[in-house]
Amino acid sequence: MGLLNLLSEDRSENLFLPAHGRGNALPKKIKNLLKLRPGIWDLPELFEIGGPLIREGAIAESQRSSAIEVGVDRCWYGVNGATGLLQSSLLALACPGQAVLMPRNIHKSCIQACLFGGLIPLLFDVPYLTDRGHASVFDRKWLHRVLKKANELENDIAAVVLVNPTYQGYSADIESLIQEIHSHSLPVLVDEAHGAYLISQIRPDLPKSAIYFGADLVVHSLHKSAPGLVQSAVLWSQGEKVDPFKIQRSIELLQTSSPSSLLIASCESSINELIESKGIKKLSSRIEEAELLKNFLINKQVPILKNSDPLRIILHTSRFGLSGIEVDKSFIKKGIIGELAEPGTLTFCLGFSSHKKLGKRFLRIWNEILTSFGQQKSFLFKRPPFKMVSKPYKSCSYSWGSNFEKVNLQDAQGRISVEMVCPYPPGIPLLIPGEILDKARIDWLIEQKGFWPEQIPDFVRVIS
C-alpha cells in the first residue's frame, strides 16, 4: 500500500525524469490508450503484433517506418532501457578478449557488458571541470592522442564508444569525433541516451544527433530525452561496419522474451513526437520557454551554468560553497524535485512539460537557501587521478567472479577491486572490477566519500 500511495501522489513541480513530467507530456495516443479499460493494452506477442525481433507484425512495421523516417538502415525498440541496448550493442561490436575504447564518464551498463561479454574496457580520460566536479567534452585533437595511446596499449581494439550529450547536457563537436574514429577504420557506438530529441533538428544552433554524422550505432533513452515511458529505448543502426544479425542476436540474449506491448507502443509514439510536425512544434515551444526561464534566473544572479541542452538547468551550488546534495533537500522541502544532485551542482530536467510559473518560485527558494546557509566561499574539486588510457590489471570477468574480502578503503592499496564504486545517479563508475587501488586513487576516493557520504562506502571488496 505504501508504494501505491507514493505512485499516486501528485507532486507540485516535477523537474526530474522521465521527461513526460508525471504524464503531463505523454503523447496523446498513449494518454488515450491508458484511459481505456485497465490492462487492455497488456498483450503478448500475438501474430498481428509481433515483437522487436520478429520480422512480421505491427512492431516490425513500426520499426521499419521509424528507421526510414530518421534516415537509418535499421532500428530496434527496447523495453529494458538504454542499458539493455547499449549492452547489446557492445556484444555485437566485439568478441570475447577484444578491447572497446570508452571514456571514463561511461555509464556503468557498458562496464557490465564488458564483464559478462569478456570484453576489455579500455578507458580514456576526459577533460574535467574542477569548479563543479563534472566530466567535460573533448575535441578531435584530444581523441587523436587517446587513439594513439590506446593502440600502444592494445592491438586488438574492436570499437569506440562515445557519450554525447552528457547527463548534465554538455555536447561536443560529435561530427569531428566520429570522423576521427572512422579514419582509424573503427565502428563507433554513441550513447545518446540524453539526446533523443536531437533527431528533431529544430534549430541550427542546437546540437545534432550523431545519427546525422554517420555514427554506426546510436542508442536513445526515450524516457530521458523524449516523452516515452520509463524503460522505453531505441537502437539505431546504419552502414556496413556492424552486422545486423549480431545486433539482433545480442538483443535476444539480453532482452525479455515477453516485451511489454505498452512500452513498445510508447517507443513508437515518443519517436513520432520527435519527427512529426505537431510534436516538433510542441518541443520547440518547450525549448523557447526553457530559454526564457534560464535567462530570467541568470539575470537575477542565480548561478546557472552554461550547457548545450536548453531543457536542463544546472544550478552551480559550489560557487557559493554549498553541496548540491544538501541544496536538493531544501528544494524538495519546498516542493521542487530535481533530477541529479551532485557535490557541486543540482541539475533540473524540465522535460517536455510546461513550467511557465517556475521562475519566480525557483528564485524565491534559492534566495531562502542562501539566507539559511549563508553565502560561503566557493570550492574546487580535485581532478581524478586517471591515466590518459588504461585497462584493468585483471579482466573484469575474472575479478568479478573471484573470491573476495572486504577491506577498509584506506587499507586497500595494491589490492584489486572485484566491484564497481559508482554513485547513482549519475551511474558513472569511479572504480571498476580488475583495477588496482593505488595511493592516488584511494586518496581521491576518500575525498569523494566526503562529498558522497551515502554513496561511497568505507570499505571496498577486493580479490582475496
C-alpha positions as CSV (number, residue, x, y, z in Angstrom):
1,M,0.0,0.0,0.0
2,G,2.9,2.4,0.7
3,L,4.2,2.1,-2.8
4,L,0.8,2.5,-4.4
5,N,0.2,5.6,-2.3
6,L,3.6,7.1,-3.4
7,L,2.9,6.3,-7.1
8,S,-0.4,8.1,-7.0
9,E,0.9,11.1,-5.1
10,D,0.7,14.3,-7.1
11,R,3.9,16.3,-6.9
12,S,3.8,20.0,-7.4
13,E,6.8,20.6,-9.6
14,N,8.4,17.6,-11.4
15,L,11.9,18.6,-12.6
16,F,13.1,15.0,-12.8
17,L,12.9,12.2,-15.3
18,P,11.0,10.7,-17.0
19,A,10.7,13.7,-19.3
20,H,6.9,13.4,-19.7
21,G,6.5,15.0,-16.3
22,R,4.3,12.6,-14.5
23,G,2.2,12.1,-17.6
24,N,1.6,15.7,-18.5
25,A,3.6,15.5,-21.8
26,L,2.8,11.9,-22.8
27,P,1.8,11.6,-26.4
28,K,-1.9,11.9,-27.0
29,K,-2.3,8.4,-28.3
30,I,-0.6,6.9,-25.2
31,K,-2.8,9.0,-22.9
32,N,-5.9,7.7,-24.8
33,L,-4.6,4.2,-24.5
34,L,-4.2,4.5,-20.8
35,K,-7.8,5.8,-20.4
36,L,-9.2,2.6,-21.8
37,R,-10.2,-0.4,-19.6
38,P,-7.2,-1.2,-17.3
39,G,-4.8,-3.7,-18.7
40,I,-6.4,-3.9,-22.2
41,W,-3.0,-3.0,-23.6
42,D,-1.2,-5.8,-21.8
43,L,-0.9,-8.2,-24.6
44,P,1.6,-10.9,-25.6
45,E,3.4,-11.2,-29.0
46,L,0.3,-12.1,-30.9
47,F,0.7,-12.8,-34.7
48,E,-0.6,-9.4,-35.7
49,I,1.5,-7.6,-33.1
50,G,4.8,-9.4,-33.3
51,G,7.9,-8.2,-31.4
52,P,11.1,-6.2,-31.8
53,L,12.9,-9.3,-33.1
54,I,10.1,-10.7,-35.2
55,R,10.2,-9.9,-38.9
56,E,6.4,-9.7,-39.3
57,G,3.7,-7.8,-37.5
58,A,2.9,-4.3,-36.4
59,I,6.0,-3.8,-34.3
60,A,8.3,-4.8,-37.2
61,E,6.5,-2.5,-39.5
62,S,6.7,0.3,-36.9
63,Q,10.5,-0.2,-36.6
64,R,11.0,-0.1,-40.3
65,S,8.9,3.0,-40.6
66,S,10.9,4.8,-37.8
67,A,14.2,3.9,-39.4
68,I,13.1,5.3,-42.8
69,E,11.8,8.5,-41.2
70,V,15.0,9.1,-39.3
71,G,17.2,8.0,-42.3
72,V,19.0,5.0,-40.9
73,D,19.1,1.3,-42.1
74,R,17.6,-0.4,-39.0
75,C,16.2,0.2,-35.6
76,W,15.1,-1.9,-32.7
77,Y,12.8,-0.8,-29.9
78,G,13.9,-1.7,-26.3
79,V,12.0,-2.4,-23.1
80,N,14.8,-2.5,-20.6
81,G,16.0,1.0,-21.2
82,A,19.1,2.3,-22.9
83,T,21.0,-0.1,-20.6
84,G,19.9,-3.2,-22.5
85,L,20.5,-1.7,-25.9
86,L,23.9,-0.3,-25.0
87,Q,24.9,-3.7,-23.7
88,S,23.5,-5.5,-26.8
89,S,25.5,-3.1,-29.0
90,L,28.8,-3.8,-27.2
91,L,28.3,-7.6,-27.5
92,A,27.6,-7.1,-31.3
93,L,30.7,-4.9,-31.7
94,A,33.3,-7.0,-30.0
95,C,34.3,-10.7,-29.4
96,P,35.5,-12.0,-26.0
97,G,39.1,-10.9,-25.4
98,Q,38.8,-7.8,-27.6
99,A,39.0,-4.3,-26.3
100,V,36.5,-1.5,-26.6
101,L,37.8,2.1,-26.1
102,M,35.4,4.2,-24.0
103,P,35.6,7.4,-21.9
104,R,35.9,7.5,-18.2
105,N,32.4,9.0,-17.9
106,I,30.9,5.9,-19.4
107,H,27.7,4.6,-17.9
108,K,28.1,1.5,-15.7
109,S,25.9,-0.5,-18.0
110,C,28.8,-0.6,-20.5
111,I,31.2,-1.9,-17.9
112,Q,28.7,-4.6,-17.0
113,A,28.5,-5.6,-20.7
114,C,32.3,-6.0,-20.7
115,L,32.1,-8.1,-17.6
116,F,29.6,-10.7,-18.9
117,G,30.9,-10.4,-22.5
118,G,34.5,-11.0,-21.7
119,L,35.5,-7.7,-23.2
120,I,38.3,-5.4,-22.2
121,P,37.2,-1.9,-21.3
122,L,40.0,0.4,-22.5
123,L,39.2,3.6,-20.5
124,F,40.4,7.0,-21.6
125,D,40.4,10.2,-19.5
126,V,38.3,13.2,-20.4
127,P,38.7,16.9,-19.5
128,Y,37.5,17.8,-16.1
129,L,35.8,20.9,-14.8
130,T,37.3,21.5,-11.3
131,D,34.9,24.3,-10.5
132,R,31.9,22.0,-10.5
133,G,33.2,18.4,-10.5
134,H,32.0,17.4,-13.9
135,A,33.5,15.4,-16.7
136,S,33.6,17.7,-19.7
137,V,33.6,17.2,-23.5
138,F,36.7,16.8,-25.6
139,D,37.8,17.7,-29.2
140,R,39.3,15.8,-32.1
141,K,42.9,16.5,-31.0
142,W,42.2,15.0,-27.6
143,L,40.6,11.9,-29.2
144,H,43.5,11.6,-31.7
145,R,46.0,11.5,-28.8
146,V,43.8,8.9,-27.0
147,L,43.7,6.7,-30.0
148,K,47.4,6.8,-30.5
149,K,48.0,5.9,-26.8
150,A,45.3,3.2,-27.0
151,N,47.0,1.5,-29.9
152,E,50.3,1.4,-27.9
153,L,48.5,-0.4,-25.1
154,E,46.2,-2.8,-27.0
155,N,46.5,-4.1,-30.6
156,D,43.0,-5.6,-30.8
157,I,40.6,-2.7,-30.4
158,A,37.2,-3.6,-31.8
159,A,35.2,-0.3,-31.4
160,V,34.9,3.1,-29.8
161,V,32.1,4.3,-27.5
162,L,31.2,8.0,-27.1
163,V,28.9,9.6,-24.6
164,N,27.1,12.7,-26.0
165,P,25.4,14.7,-24.7
166,T,26.3,14.1,-21.0
167,Y,23.8,13.8,-18.2
168,Q,24.2,17.5,-17.5
169,G,23.7,18.4,-21.1
170,Y,27.2,19.2,-22.3
171,S,27.7,18.4,-26.0
172,A,30.9,18.0,-28.1
173,D,31.5,18.5,-31.8
174,I,30.4,15.0,-32.4
175,E,30.9,15.1,-36.2
176,S,34.6,15.6,-35.9
177,L,34.9,12.8,-33.3
178,I,33.1,10.3,-35.5
179,Q,35.3,11.3,-38.4
180,E,38.4,10.7,-36.3
181,I,37.2,7.2,-35.2
182,H,36.2,6.3,-38.8
183,S,39.6,7.4,-40.0
184,H,41.0,4.5,-38.0
185,S,38.6,2.1,-39.6
186,L,36.7,1.5,-36.3
187,P,33.0,1.5,-35.7
188,V,31.5,3.9,-33.2
189,L,28.7,3.5,-30.8
190,V,27.2,6.7,-29.4
191,D,25.4,6.6,-26.0
192,E,22.9,9.4,-26.8
193,A,20.6,8.4,-24.0
194,H,20.2,12.1,-23.0
195,G,19.8,13.4,-26.6
196,A,16.9,11.6,-28.3
197,Y,15.2,14.9,-29.1
198,L,18.2,16.0,-31.2
199,I,16.8,13.9,-34.1
200,S,14.2,16.7,-34.4
201,Q,16.8,19.1,-35.8
202,I,14.6,22.0,-34.5
203,R,17.2,24.8,-34.8
204,P,20.7,25.1,-36.4
205,D,22.2,26.5,-33.2
206,L,21.3,23.3,-31.2
207,P,23.4,20.1,-31.3
208,K,22.6,17.5,-33.9
209,S,22.2,13.8,-33.3
210,A,25.2,11.6,-34.0
211,I,22.9,9.7,-36.4
212,Y,23.3,12.5,-38.9
213,F,27.1,12.3,-38.8
214,G,27.4,8.7,-39.7
215,A,27.6,7.0,-36.3
216,D,27.3,3.3,-36.8
217,L,25.1,2.7,-33.7
218,V,23.2,5.2,-31.6
219,V,21.2,4.4,-28.5
220,H,18.4,6.7,-27.3
221,S,16.6,6.6,-23.9
222,L,13.1,7.5,-24.8
223,H,12.1,8.4,-21.2
224,K,15.2,10.6,-20.6
225,S,15.1,12.8,-23.6
226,A,11.8,12.0,-25.3
227,P,8.2,11.7,-23.9
228,G,8.4,7.9,-23.5
229,L,7.6,5.7,-20.5
230,V,10.4,4.5,-18.3
231,Q,12.3,1.6,-19.8
232,S,11.5,2.6,-23.4
233,A,14.5,3.0,-25.7
234,V,15.6,2.6,-29.3
235,L,18.8,1.4,-31.0
236,W,19.6,2.9,-34.5
237,S,22.0,1.2,-36.9
238,Q,23.5,2.3,-40.2
239,G,26.3,1.5,-42.5
240,E,28.2,-1.8,-43.0
241,K,30.6,-1.8,-40.1
242,V,28.3,-3.7,-37.8
243,D,26.4,-6.9,-38.8
244,P,22.6,-6.5,-38.1
245,F,22.5,-10.3,-37.3
246,K,25.0,-9.8,-34.5
247,I,22.9,-6.9,-33.1
248,Q,19.7,-9.0,-33.3
249,R,21.1,-12.0,-31.5
250,S,22.7,-9.8,-28.8
251,I,19.3,-8.1,-28.2
252,E,17.7,-11.6,-28.0
253,L,20.3,-12.6,-25.4
254,L,19.6,-9.6,-23.1
255,Q,16.0,-8.6,-23.6
256,T,13.0,-10.3,-22.2
257,S,11.2,-12.8,-24.4
258,S,7.9,-11.2,-23.3
259,P,8.3,-7.4,-24.1
260,S,5.6,-5.1,-22.8
261,S,3.2,-4.0,-25.5
262,L,2.6,-0.8,-23.7
263,L,6.3,0.1,-23.6
264,I,6.7,-0.9,-27.3
265,A,3.7,1.4,-28.1
266,S,5.4,4.1,-26.1
267,C,8.6,3.7,-28.2
268,E,6.6,4.3,-31.4
269,S,4.6,7.2,-30.1
270,S,7.5,9.1,-28.5
271,I,9.6,8.8,-31.7
272,N,6.7,10.1,-33.7
273,E,6.6,13.1,-31.3
274,L,10.1,13.9,-32.4
275,I,9.7,13.6,-36.1
276,E,6.1,14.7,-36.8
277,S,5.2,18.4,-37.2
278,K,2.8,18.7,-34.2
279,G,5.3,17.1,-31.8
280,I,8.2,19.2,-33.2
281,K,6.1,22.4,-32.7
282,K,5.4,21.4,-29.0
283,L,9.1,20.7,-28.4
284,S,10.1,24.0,-30.0
285,S,7.7,25.8,-27.6
286,R,9.2,24.0,-24.6
287,I,12.7,24.9,-25.6
288,E,11.8,28.6,-26.1
289,E,10.1,28.6,-22.7
290,A,13.1,26.9,-21.1
291,E,15.5,29.5,-22.5
292,L,13.3,32.3,-21.1
293,L,13.4,30.6,-17.7
294,K,17.2,30.3,-17.8
295,N,17.7,33.9,-18.9
296,F,15.3,35.1,-16.1
297,L,17.3,33.2,-13.4
298,I,20.7,34.3,-14.8
299,N,19.5,38.0,-14.8
300,K,18.5,37.5,-11.2
301,Q,22.1,36.4,-10.3
302,V,21.1,32.7,-9.8
303,P,24.3,30.7,-10.7
304,I,23.2,28.8,-13.7
305,L,25.9,27.0,-15.7
306,K,26.1,27.1,-19.5
307,N,25.4,23.8,-21.3
308,S,24.1,22.6,-24.7
309,D,20.7,21.4,-23.6
310,P,18.1,24.1,-23.0
311,L,15.9,21.6,-21.3
312,R,18.4,21.0,-18.4
313,I,19.2,23.6,-15.8
314,I,22.4,23.2,-13.8
315,L,22.5,25.1,-10.6
316,H,26.1,25.8,-9.6
317,T,25.9,25.3,-5.8
318,S,29.6,25.0,-5.1
319,R,30.1,28.6,-6.4
320,F,28.5,29.6,-3.1
321,G,30.3,26.9,-1.1
322,L,27.2,24.7,-1.0
323,S,26.7,21.0,-1.8
324,G,24.2,20.2,-4.4
325,I,23.1,17.2,-2.4
326,E,22.2,19.4,0.6
327,V,20.6,22.1,-1.6
328,D,18.5,19.4,-3.2
329,K,17.0,18.5,0.2
330,S,15.9,22.2,0.6
331,F,14.3,22.3,-2.8
332,I,12.4,19.1,-2.1
333,K,11.0,20.5,1.2
334,K,9.7,23.5,-0.9
335,G,8.1,21.2,-3.4
336,I,10.6,21.3,-6.3
337,I,12.2,18.0,-7.0
338,G,15.4,18.0,-9.2
339,E,16.9,15.1,-11.1
340,L,20.6,15.0,-10.3
341,A,22.1,16.1,-7.0
342,E,25.9,16.2,-7.1
343,P,28.5,17.6,-4.7
344,G,28.9,20.8,-6.7
345,T,25.7,21.1,-8.7
346,L,22.0,20.4,-8.8
347,T,20.6,19.6,-12.3
348,F,16.9,20.0,-13.1
349,C,15.3,18.4,-16.1
350,L,12.5,20.4,-17.5
351,G,11.5,17.7,-19.9
352,F,8.5,18.1,-22.3
353,S,6.1,19.7,-19.7
354,S,5.4,23.4,-19.4
355,H,6.8,25.2,-16.4
356,K,5.6,28.8,-17.1
357,K,5.3,29.9,-13.5
358,L,8.5,28.3,-12.2
359,G,10.9,31.2,-12.5
360,K,9.8,33.3,-9.5
361,R,9.3,30.3,-7.3
362,F,12.7,28.9,-8.1
363,L,14.3,32.3,-7.4
364,R,12.5,32.6,-4.1
365,I,13.6,29.2,-2.9
366,W,17.2,29.8,-3.9
367,N,17.3,33.1,-2.1
368,E,15.8,31.4,1.0
369,I,18.6,28.7,0.8
370,L,21.3,31.4,0.6
371,T,19.8,33.2,3.6
372,S,19.5,29.9,5.5
373,F,23.0,28.5,4.8
374,G,24.8,31.8,4.3
375,Q,26.9,32.6,1.3
376,Q,30.2,30.7,1.8
377,K,33.4,30.6,-0.1
378,S,33.4,28.6,-3.4
379,F,35.5,25.5,-3.6
380,L,37.2,23.4,-6.3
381,F,37.2,19.7,-6.9
382,K,40.4,17.6,-7.3
383,R,40.9,16.2,-10.8
384,P,40.5,12.4,-10.9
385,P,44.0,10.6,-11.0
386,F,43.3,8.8,-14.2
387,K,45.9,8.0,-16.9
388,M,45.2,9.1,-20.4
389,V,44.3,5.5,-21.3
390,S,44.2,2.5,-19.0
391,K,42.8,-1.0,-18.8
392,P,42.1,-3.2,-15.8
393,Y,45.1,-5.1,-14.3
394,K,42.9,-8.3,-14.3
395,S,39.9,-8.9,-16.6
396,C,36.5,-7.6,-15.3
397,S,35.0,-11.1,-15.6
398,Y,37.8,-12.7,-13.7
399,S,37.8,-10.1,-10.9
400,W,34.0,-10.1,-10.6
401,G,34.0,-13.9,-10.2
402,S,36.9,-14.1,-7.8
403,N,36.8,-14.9,-4.1
404,F,36.9,-11.6,-2.2
405,E,37.3,-9.9,1.1
406,K,36.2,-6.6,2.5
407,V,38.9,-4.2,3.5
408,N,38.8,-0.5,4.6
409,L,39.3,1.8,1.7
410,Q,42.3,3.4,3.3
411,D,43.9,-0.1,3.7
412,A,43.3,-1.2,0.1
413,Q,46.5,0.0,-1.5
414,G,47.8,-2.5,-4.1
415,R,44.6,-4.6,-4.0
416,I,42.4,-5.5,-7.0
417,S,38.8,-4.5,-6.9
418,V,36.0,-7.0,-7.6
419,E,33.3,-4.4,-7.8
420,M,32.3,-1.0,-9.1
421,V,32.3,2.1,-6.9
422,C,29.6,4.1,-8.6
423,P,27.4,6.9,-7.2
424,Y,24.0,6.5,-8.8
425,P,22.8,8.7,-10.4
426,P,24.7,9.6,-12.5
427,G,25.9,6.0,-12.7
428,I,29.5,6.7,-13.7
429,P,32.0,4.3,-12.1
430,L,34.8,5.7,-10.1
431,L,36.4,2.2,-9.8
432,I,35.7,-0.9,-11.9
433,P,36.4,-4.6,-11.3
434,G,40.0,-5.5,-12.1
435,E,41.5,-2.1,-11.4
436,I,44.3,-1.8,-8.8
437,L,43.8,0.6,-6.0
438,D,47.0,2.7,-5.9
439,K,47.5,5.5,-3.4
440,A,46.4,8.3,-5.7
441,R,43.1,6.5,-6.4
442,I,42.5,5.7,-2.7
443,D,43.1,9.3,-1.7
444,W,40.8,10.6,-4.4
445,L,38.0,8.1,-3.5
446,I,38.3,9.1,0.2
447,E,37.9,12.7,-0.8
448,Q,34.9,11.7,-3.0
449,K,33.4,9.9,0.0
450,G,33.5,13.2,1.9
451,F,31.2,14.6,-0.9
452,W,29.1,11.5,-1.4
453,P,28.9,10.0,2.2
454,E,25.8,7.9,1.5
455,Q,27.0,6.6,-1.9
456,I,30.7,5.6,-1.3
457,P,31.3,3.0,1.4
458,D,34.1,2.9,4.0
459,F,35.2,-0.4,2.6
460,V,35.9,-2.0,-0.8
461,R,35.7,-5.6,-1.9
462,V,39.0,-6.9,-3.3
463,I,40.3,-10.2,-4.6
464,S,41.3,-12.4,-1.6
